Amino acid sequence: MDYGHELVFGTFLTPAVDAPDRVIALAQLTEQVGLDLVSFQDHPYQPRLLDAWTLLSVVAAQTQRIKVTTNVANLPLRHPVVLARSVATLDLITGGRVELGLGAGGFLDAVAANAGPRLTTGQSITALEEAIAVMREVWTPGGGGIRLAGKHYTVAGAKRGPAPAHDVSIWLGAYKPRMLALTGRLADGWLPSSGYAGPDELAAMNKVIDEAAVDAGRDPAAVRRLYNISGRFNGSGGFLQGPEELWIDQLTELTLGEGVSTYILASDDPDDIRRFAAVAAGVREAVAAGRSGGAVAPAPVVAGFGVVPTPPPAARRSAVQLLDESERPTGPAQDPSRTYTPYQLQSGQHLIDVHDHLRAELEQVRDLVDQVAAGTLGVGAARSHINTMTMRQNNWTLGTYCESYCRLVTTHHSLEDASMLPHLRRADPALAPVVDRLQEEHKIIHEVLEGVDKALVALVDGSGSIDGLRAAMDLLDDTLLSHLSYEERELVEPLARLGIF
């Protein structure tokens, strides 16, 4: 049964305590590639894992669009009143970007060992049901104090609030009949994992949820069906063991047949996350066609190559030339008989689109310098603006390594260095000289940008001049634009042929 929900795609990342910067970077990558949701497990008794709620708050602060959620919160070690207020607070701060995956607490001995209640499985389910009622009362404004008497949670006059920015969904991790029935009666979503509930088991479990929902007077469609999934893009056969096309077919079937509408990939591999974003686009298209009663049309074949790299500027601004363009290696020649689908061409076009953004940002910086020179803008304000621009905030806009590369990739070009470029090298060894050269140029561009910053500092403190700043900007202009053009010339076709992953 297709319940008709909008499709959502996200990641399920390991909150490893020994690599917090990597975890945050992968969450940012989740947003950068266009996915909708990032989630983390919550096992407070595990010191090798970062605290889930603290991590969610940091990730929410360092992203702009994606939703964040626990997958799933450990209720026995998180009191429902406190958890409800934590959820509402972060939801208010983020403008409605928080959902709540919630569990009864499966590792009962570990919970007890960490000063939590020692409950049986049955007791933990009863406690979960009581906690859901408590949390929803906390989120409901008005009506006086909360008074609920339960076996595990008794609330006697607690004040309500704060109310979250939006109606926060409660998604339950459930597998056994009693938990599934509870999901149908009370929850906003069902969140199992494919490792514990395979695709062939979903129909029977959905039936329990649907029947419980109907018995409670609810529409079964009120319960969103989510699915934590894992697989291998280099596998062969089986569930999610194969290329993107196989993933698209299988997830489309689960959506139209079993009503799953949220897929959360359990992987800490940036290549997998990028490939999953392509899968998400394919599933959305296929499901839209299926829901409209039509078939998914085969992708048209495009003769030749329709994506045009941007040429370098015709004239140089600086007398200094850091890049010897005559020594730049070239990749294998394009096969003139090869054809490409529009889907294949998207990767190369995306690279050009990103570069166009960088070119536009560079023009803004040059405009600021001109304003300073004309006396229409104070130099202090100009420096502040540059330091807050996208290209200054994110080193990828200038094609650099991050200041601390060991923290993994948090920006576009460092992601290239860690993911896209190594992939292209592996997929086609003939591209290795091009990849090496691009990575070398990333370092040079970083040094040029530092020169711009130093020139601007000198202008502000009086030790430099506007001419020095102009010279630094001219060098940045020449170096960056030449690099972007070279990268497009060499990578647009390989990206279509080999994929961005």
C-alpha positions as CSV (number, residue, x, y, z in Angstrom):
1,M,0.0,0.0,0.0
2,D,1.3,3.4,-0.9
3,Y,0.3,5.9,1.8
4,G,1.1,8.9,-0.4
5,H,3.7,10.6,1.8
6,E,6.3,12.9,0.4
7,L,9.6,11.2,0.0
8,V,12.4,11.9,2.4
9,F,16.0,10.8,2.2
10,G,18.7,11.0,4.9
11,T,21.7,9.6,6.6
12,F,22.3,7.5,9.7
13,L,25.8,8.5,10.8
14,T,28.0,6.9,13.5
15,P,28.6,9.4,16.3
16,A,32.2,8.2,16.9
17,V,33.8,10.0,19.8
18,D,37.2,9.8,18.3
19,A,36.3,11.7,15.2
20,P,33.7,14.4,16.0
21,D,34.8,16.7,13.2
22,R,34.4,14.0,10.7
23,V,30.9,13.3,12.0
24,I,29.9,16.9,11.6
25,A,31.5,17.1,8.2
26,L,29.5,14.1,7.0
27,A,26.3,15.7,8.3
28,Q,27.2,18.9,6.3
29,L,27.8,16.7,3.3
30,T,24.4,15.2,3.8
31,E,22.9,18.7,3.3
32,Q,25.3,19.7,0.5
33,V,24.3,16.8,-1.7
34,G,20.6,17.6,-1.3
35,L,19.4,15.0,1.2
36,D,16.7,16.0,3.7
37,L,17.6,14.5,7.1
38,V,20.6,13.5,9.3
39,S,20.2,11.1,12.2
40,F,22.3,9.6,15.0
41,Q,21.9,6.7,17.4
42,D,21.5,7.4,21.1
43,H,23.3,5.1,23.5
44,P,24.2,7.2,26.5
45,Y,25.8,4.2,28.2
46,Q,28.4,4.0,25.4
47,P,31.4,6.3,26.1
48,R,32.8,5.5,22.6
49,L,29.8,7.5,21.1
50,L,29.2,11.2,21.2
51,D,26.2,12.3,23.2
52,A,23.4,12.3,20.7
53,W,21.5,15.4,21.8
54,T,24.6,17.6,22.1
55,L,25.7,16.4,18.7
56,L,22.3,17.2,17.1
57,S,22.5,20.7,18.5
58,V,25.9,21.3,17.0
59,V,25.0,19.8,13.6
60,A,21.8,21.9,13.5
61,A,23.9,25.0,14.2
62,Q,26.3,24.2,11.4
63,T,23.7,23.4,8.7
64,Q,20.9,25.5,7.3
65,R,18.2,23.2,5.8
66,I,18.3,19.6,6.8
67,K,16.3,18.2,9.6
68,V,17.9,16.4,12.5
69,T,16.7,13.5,14.6
70,T,17.7,10.8,17.0
71,N,17.6,7.3,15.6
72,V,16.4,6.5,18.2
73,A,16.5,8.3,21.5
74,N,17.0,6.1,24.5
75,L,14.0,6.9,26.6
76,P,15.0,5.2,29.9
77,L,18.0,7.5,30.2
78,R,16.2,10.6,29.0
79,H,13.3,11.7,31.2
80,P,10.3,12.5,28.9
81,V,9.7,16.0,30.4
82,V,13.3,17.0,29.9
83,L,13.5,15.4,26.5
84,A,10.3,17.1,25.3
85,R,11.7,20.5,26.3
86,S,15.1,19.8,24.7
87,V,13.3,18.8,21.5
88,A,11.1,21.9,21.6
89,T,14.0,24.2,22.3
90,L,16.1,23.0,19.4
91,D,13.1,23.0,17.1
92,L,12.5,26.7,18.0
93,I,16.1,27.6,17.5
94,T,16.2,25.9,14.1
95,G,12.9,27.0,12.9
96,G,11.3,23.6,12.8
97,R,14.1,21.2,11.8
98,V,13.8,18.6,14.5
99,E,12.0,15.3,14.6
100,L,12.2,12.6,17.3
101,G,13.0,9.0,16.8
102,L,12.2,7.3,20.1
103,G,12.8,3.8,21.5
104,A,11.9,1.9,24.5
105,G,15.6,1.2,25.4
106,G,16.6,-2.2,24.0
107,F,19.8,-2.8,26.1
108,L,18.1,-3.1,29.4
109,D,21.2,-4.2,31.4
110,A,23.3,-1.3,30.1
111,V,20.5,1.1,31.0
112,A,20.4,-0.3,34.6
113,A,24.2,-0.2,34.8
114,N,24.1,3.5,34.1
115,A,21.6,4.3,36.9
116,G,18.6,3.9,34.7
117,P,15.5,2.0,35.7
118,R,15.7,-1.8,35.5
119,L,12.7,-2.7,33.5
120,T,11.5,-5.8,31.8
121,T,10.7,-5.6,28.1
122,G,7.0,-5.3,28.8
123,Q,7.5,-2.6,31.4
124,S,9.7,-0.6,29.0
125,I,6.9,-0.6,26.4
126,T,4.4,0.6,29.0
127,A,6.9,3.3,30.0
128,L,7.2,4.3,26.4
129,E,3.5,4.7,26.0
130,E,3.3,6.9,29.1
131,A,6.3,9.0,28.0
132,I,4.6,9.8,24.6
133,A,1.6,11.1,26.4
134,V,3.8,13.2,28.8
135,M,5.8,14.7,25.9
136,R,2.8,15.6,23.9
137,E,1.3,17.3,26.9
138,V,4.5,19.3,27.4
139,W,4.3,20.5,23.8
140,T,0.6,21.5,24.1
141,P,0.2,25.1,25.3
142,G,-2.6,26.1,27.6
143,G,-4.9,24.0,29.8
144,G,-3.1,24.3,33.1
145,G,-0.6,22.0,34.7
146,I,0.1,18.5,33.4
147,R,-1.3,15.8,35.5
148,L,-0.7,12.2,34.4
149,A,-0.5,9.2,36.7
150,G,1.4,6.3,35.3
151,K,3.2,3.2,36.5
152,H,6.6,4.7,35.4
153,Y,6.0,8.4,34.9
154,T,3.7,10.4,37.1
155,V,3.5,14.1,36.4
156,A,1.7,16.2,39.0
157,G,1.1,19.8,38.0
158,A,4.1,20.3,35.7
159,K,4.1,23.4,33.7
160,R,3.6,23.1,29.9
161,G,5.9,24.3,27.3
162,P,7.7,25.4,25.4
163,A,5.8,24.5,22.3
164,P,8.0,23.5,19.4
165,A,8.1,25.5,16.2
166,H,6.2,22.8,14.3
167,D,4.3,19.6,15.1
168,V,7.3,17.4,15.9
169,S,6.8,13.8,14.7
170,I,7.5,10.9,17.1
171,W,8.9,7.9,15.2
172,L,9.2,4.6,17.0
173,G,11.7,1.9,16.4
174,A,9.6,-1.2,16.7
175,Y,9.7,-4.9,15.6
176,K,7.6,-7.0,18.0
177,P,3.8,-7.1,17.9
178,R,3.2,-5.1,21.0
179,M,5.5,-2.3,19.9
180,L,4.1,-2.4,16.4
181,A,0.6,-2.0,17.8
182,L,1.7,0.9,20.0
183,T,3.1,2.5,16.8
184,G,-0.2,2.2,15.1
185,R,-2.1,3.7,18.0
186,L,0.1,6.6,19.0
187,A,3.1,7.2,16.8
188,D,3.6,9.5,13.8
189,G,6.0,7.1,12.2
190,W,7.6,3.7,12.2
191,L,11.4,3.5,12.0
192,P,12.8,0.0,11.6
193,S,16.2,-1.1,10.2
194,S,16.6,-3.4,7.3
195,G,19.1,-5.4,9.2
196,Y,16.4,-6.4,11.7
197,A,13.4,-6.2,9.4
198,G,14.1,-7.2,5.9
199,P,12.0,-6.0,3.0
200,D,10.1,-9.3,2.9
201,E,9.0,-8.8,6.5
202,L,7.6,-5.3,6.1
203,A,4.2,-6.3,4.8
204,A,3.3,-8.4,7.9
205,M,4.6,-5.7,10.2
206,N,2.7,-3.0,8.3
207,K,-0.4,-5.0,8.7
208,V,-0.1,-5.0,12.5
209,I,0.4,-1.2,12.5
210,D,-2.5,-0.6,10.2
211,E,-4.9,-2.8,12.1
212,A,-3.9,-1.1,15.4
213,A,-4.4,2.3,13.8
214,V,-7.9,1.5,12.6
215,D,-8.8,0.0,16.0
216,A,-7.7,3.3,17.6
217,G,-9.8,5.3,15.1
218,R,-6.8,6.5,13.1
219,D,-6.1,6.5,9.4
220,P,-3.1,4.1,8.9
221,A,-1.7,6.7,6.5
222,A,-1.1,8.9,9.6
223,V,1.8,6.7,10.4
224,R,4.8,7.5,8.1
225,R,6.9,4.4,7.2
226,L,10.6,5.0,7.5
227,Y,13.4,2.6,6.9
228,N,17.0,2.6,7.9
229,I,18.9,0.9,5.1
230,S,22.4,-0.3,4.2
231,G,23.9,-1.7,1.1
232,R,26.8,-1.8,-1.3
233,F,27.0,0.0,-4.6
234,N,29.6,-2.5,-5.8
235,G,27.6,-5.6,-4.7
236,S,25.9,-8.1,-7.0
237,G,22.4,-9.2,-6.3
238,G,20.2,-9.0,-3.2
239,F,18.7,-6.1,-1.4
240,L,20.6,-2.9,-2.2
241,Q,23.6,-4.8,-3.5
242,G,24.4,-3.3,-6.9
243,P,24.6,0.0,-8.8
244,E,22.3,3.0,-8.4
245,E,19.8,1.7,-10.9
246,L,19.1,-1.4,-8.7
247,W,18.7,0.8,-5.6
248,I,16.2,3.0,-7.5
249,D,14.2,0.0,-8.6
250,Q,14.1,-1.6,-5.2
251,L,13.3,1.5,-3.2
252,T,10.6,2.5,-5.7
253,E,9.0,-0.9,-5.3
254,L,9.1,-0.5,-1.5
255,T,7.4,2.9,-1.7
256,L,4.6,1.9,-4.0
257,G,4.2,-1.6,-2.6
258,E,4.8,-1.2,1.2
259,G,4.3,2.5,1.7
260,V,7.9,3.3,2.8
261,S,8.4,7.0,2.2
262,T,11.6,7.8,4.2
263,Y,14.9,6.1,3.5
264,I,17.8,6.7,5.8
265,L,21.2,5.4,4.7
266,A,23.5,3.9,7.4
267,S,26.9,4.8,6.0
268,D,29.9,6.9,7.0
269,D,31.4,6.8,3.5
270,P,31.1,10.1,1.7
271,D,31.1,8.3,-1.7
272,D,28.0,6.4,-0.5
273,I,26.3,9.5,0.6
274,R,26.8,11.2,-2.7
275,R,25.6,8.2,-4.6
276,F,22.6,8.0,-2.4
277,A,21.7,11.5,-3.4
278,A,21.5,10.4,-7.0
279,V,19.4,7.4,-5.9
280,A,17.0,9.8,-4.1
281,A,16.5,11.8,-7.3
282,G,15.8,8.6,-9.3
283,V,13.3,7.2,-6.7
284,R,11.4,10.5,-6.6
285,E,11.1,10.5,-10.4
286,A,10.0,6.8,-10.5
287,V,7.5,7.1,-7.6
288,A,6.0,10.3,-9.2
289,A,5.5,8.3,-12.4
290,G,4.1,5.4,-10.5
291,R,1.6,7.4,-8.5
292,S,0.4,9.2,-11.6
293,G,-0.3,5.9,-13.2
294,G,2.4,6.2,-15.9
295,A,5.5,4.4,-16.5
296,V,9.0,5.8,-16.0
297,A,10.2,6.8,-19.4
298,P,13.7,5.7,-20.3
299,A,16.2,8.4,-20.2
300,P,16.7,9.9,-23.7
301,V,20.1,9.5,-25.2
302,V,22.0,12.6,-26.1
303,A,24.2,12.5,-29.1
304,G,27.6,14.1,-28.5
305,F,28.3,16.2,-25.4
306,G,26.1,19.2,-24.5
307,V,27.9,20.6,-21.5
308,V,30.3,23.3,-22.4
309,P,33.3,24.1,-20.1
310,T,33.9,27.8,-19.3
311,P,37.0,29.2,-21.1
312,P,39.6,31.1,-19.2
313,P,39.7,34.9,-19.3
314,A,41.1,36.3,-22.5
315,A,43.4,38.7,-20.6
316,R,45.4,38.6,-17.4
317,R,45.2,41.2,-14.7
318,S,48.5,40.4,-12.9
319,A,52.1,40.4,-14.0
320,V,52.7,37.4,-11.7
321,Q,51.9,34.0,-13.0
322,L,51.9,31.2,-10.5
323,L,50.3,28.5,-12.7
324,D,52.3,27.3,-15.6
325,E,49.4,26.5,-17.9
326,S,51.7,24.9,-20.5
327,E,52.6,22.1,-18.1
328,R,49.1,21.2,-17.2
329,P,48.4,17.5,-18.1
330,T,45.4,16.5,-20.1
331,G,43.2,13.4,-19.7
332,P,42.2,10.9,-22.3
333,A,40.6,12.2,-25.4
334,Q,36.8,12.2,-25.6
335,D,35.3,9.4,-27.7
336,P,33.3,11.3,-30.4
337,S,31.0,8.3,-30.9
338,R,30.0,8.1,-27.3
339,T,26.5,9.2,-26.2
340,Y,25.3,10.4,-22.9
341,T,21.9,10.6,-21.1
342,P,20.8,13.9,-19.5
343,Y,21.2,12.2,-16.2
344,Q,24.9,11.6,-16.9
345,L,25.4,15.1,-18.0
346,Q,24.1,16.5,-14.8
347,S,27.3,15.9,-12.8
348,G,29.4,18.0,-15.2
349,Q,26.8,20.7,-15.4
350,H,26.7,20.8,-11.6
351,L,30.4,21.4,-11.4
352,I,30.1,24.3,-13.8
353,D,27.2,25.7,-11.8
354,V,29.2,25.7,-8.6
355,H,32.1,27.3,-10.4
356,D,29.8,30.0,-11.8
357,H,28.8,30.8,-8.2
358,L,32.5,31.1,-7.3
359,R,33.1,33.5,-10.2
360,A,30.1,35.6,-9.1
361,E,31.5,35.7,-5.5
362,L,34.9,36.8,-6.9
363,E,33.2,39.6,-8.7
364,Q,31.6,40.8,-5.5
365,V,35.0,40.9,-3.8
366,R,36.4,42.9,-6.7
367,D,33.5,45.3,-6.5
368,L,34.2,45.8,-2.8
369,V,37.8,46.6,-3.5
370,D,36.7,49.2,-6.1
371,Q,34.3,50.7,-3.6
372,V,37.2,51.0,-1.1
373,A,39.3,52.6,-3.8
374,A,36.5,55.1,-4.6
375,G,36.1,55.9,-1.0
376,T,32.4,54.7,-1.0
377,L,33.0,52.0,1.6
378,G,35.1,52.0,4.7
379,V,38.0,49.5,4.6
380,G,37.0,48.1,7.9
381,A,33.5,47.3,6.6
382,A,35.0,45.8,3.5
383,R,37.2,43.4,5.5
384,S,34.2,42.3,7.6
385,H,32.2,41.6,4.5
386,I,34.9,39.5,2.8
387,N,35.3,37.5,6.0
388,T,31.6,36.7,6.1
389,M,31.2,35.8,2.4
390,T,30.6,32.3,1.3
391,M,34.0,32.0,-0.2
392,R,35.7,33.1,3.0
393,Q,33.6,31.1,5.2
394,N,34.0,27.9,3.1
395,N,37.4,27.3,1.7
396,W,36.0,25.2,-1.1
397,T,34.9,28.3,-2.8
398,L,38.5,29.2,-3.4
399,G,39.7,25.7,-4.2
400,T,41.8,25.1,-1.1
401,Y,42.6,22.6,1.5
402,C,40.9,23.3,4.7
403,E,43.2,24.8,7.4
404,S,43.0,21.5,9.2
405,Y,42.6,18.8,6.6
406,C,42.7,16.1,9.3
407,R,39.2,17.3,10.3
408,L,38.1,15.9,6.9
409,V,36.2,17.7,4.3
410,T,33.8,20.5,5.3
411,T,34.0,22.4,2.1
412,H,33.6,21.8,-1.6
413,H,37.1,21.5,-2.8
414,S,38.3,19.5,0.2
415,L,35.5,17.2,-0.6
416,E,36.8,16.9,-4.1
417,D,40.2,16.1,-2.8
418,A,38.9,13.4,-0.4
419,S,36.1,11.9,-2.6
420,M,35.5,13.0,-6.2
421,L,39.1,13.2,-7.3
422,P,40.2,9.9,-5.8
423,H,37.1,8.3,-7.4
424,L,38.1,9.6,-10.8
425,R,41.6,8.4,-10.3
426,R,40.4,4.9,-9.4
427,A,37.8,4.7,-12.1
428,D,40.2,5.9,-14.9
429,P,44.0,5.8,-14.0
430,A,44.7,7.9,-17.1
431,L,43.2,10.8,-15.1
432,A,45.9,10.5,-12.4
433,P,48.1,13.3,-13.7
434,V,45.1,15.7,-14.0
435,V,44.0,14.8,-10.5
436,D,47.5,15.4,-9.1
437,R,47.7,18.8,-10.8
438,L,44.3,19.9,-9.6
439,Q,45.2,19.1,-6.0
440,E,48.5,21.0,-6.3
441,E,46.6,24.0,-7.6
442,H,44.3,23.9,-4.7
443,K,47.3,24.6,-2.4
444,I,48.4,27.4,-4.6
445,I,45.0,29.1,-4.6
446,H,44.9,28.8,-0.8
447,E,48.2,30.7,-0.6
448,V,46.9,33.4,-3.0
449,L,43.8,33.9,-0.8
450,E,46.0,34.3,2.2
451,G,47.8,37.0,0.3
452,V,44.6,38.9,-0.3
453,D,43.7,38.7,3.4
454,K,47.1,40.0,4.4
455,A,46.9,42.8,1.9
456,L,43.6,43.9,3.2
457,V,44.8,43.7,6.8
458,A,47.8,45.9,5.8
459,L,45.4,48.3,4.2
460,V,43.3,48.6,7.3
461,D,46.2,49.0,9.7
462,G,47.9,51.5,7.5
463,S,51.0,49.5,6.6
464,G,49.7,48.8,3.1
465,S,47.9,50.5,0.3
466,I,45.0,50.1,-2.0
467,D,47.5,49.3,-4.8
468,G,48.8,46.3,-2.8
469,L,45.3,45.0,-2.4
470,R,44.5,45.5,-6.0
471,A,47.6,43.5,-6.9
472,A,46.6,40.7,-4.6
473,M,43.1,40.6,-6.1
474,D,44.5,40.6,-9.6
475,L,46.6,37.6,-8.8
476,L,43.6,35.8,-7.2
477,D,41.5,36.6,-10.2
478,D,44.0,35.1,-12.7
479,T,44.8,32.1,-10.6
480,L,41.3,31.0,-9.6
481,L,39.6,31.6,-12.9
482,S,42.4,29.8,-14.7
483,H,42.0,26.9,-12.3
484,L,38.3,26.6,-12.6
485,S,38.4,26.6,-16.4
486,Y,41.1,23.9,-16.4
487,E,39.1,21.7,-14.0
488,E,36.0,22.0,-16.1
489,R,37.9,21.3,-19.3
490,E,39.4,18.1,-17.9
491,L,36.6,16.8,-15.6
492,V,33.2,17.6,-17.2
493,E,33.4,14.6,-19.6
494,P,34.9,12.1,-17.1
495,L,32.1,13.1,-14.6
496,A,29.5,12.2,-17.2
497,R,31.3,9.0,-18.1
498,L,32.3,7.8,-14.6
499,G,29.9,9.6,-12.3
500,I,30.7,12.1,-9.5
501,F,31.1,9.4,-6.9
